[in-house]
Amino acid sequence: VLLAESGGGSVQPGGSLRLSCTASGDIYRINLMAWYRRAPGNQRELVAQTPPNEIFLESVKGRFIISFDKDKNAVYLEMNSLKAEDTAVYYCNGLISPDRFGGTNSYWGQGTQVTVSP
């Protein structure tokens, strides 16, 4: 299973970006997908997680939207009103069952840089 991310870049404060992550390979069921981020000098933190147990990092509530396209095996993170403190490498994570025999593995994308600066 591979997770391919896209959509990172540089934006001014107050701007918007949309991250995409598509899962491919041997996928029987996607149980959960999420976005994490790691800023320089900080630990990786959960930014948003898809329903049914939707979770948002407190600092992004009301600004970020997470959505999942089951047909495309893709998760998106729409980021609005971006702030300098949102600068980080963003990682896609998926809890995916590769076959019907059970078991769920955690897969990670390669990361995409988001930089928010004037």
Secondary structure, DSSP 8 states (H G I E B T S, - for coil): -EEEEE--EEE-TT--EEEEEEEESS-SEEEEEEEEEE-TTS--EEEEE-TTS-EE-GGGTTTEEEEEETTTTEEEEEE-S--GGG-EEEEEEEEEE-STT---EEEE---EEEEE--
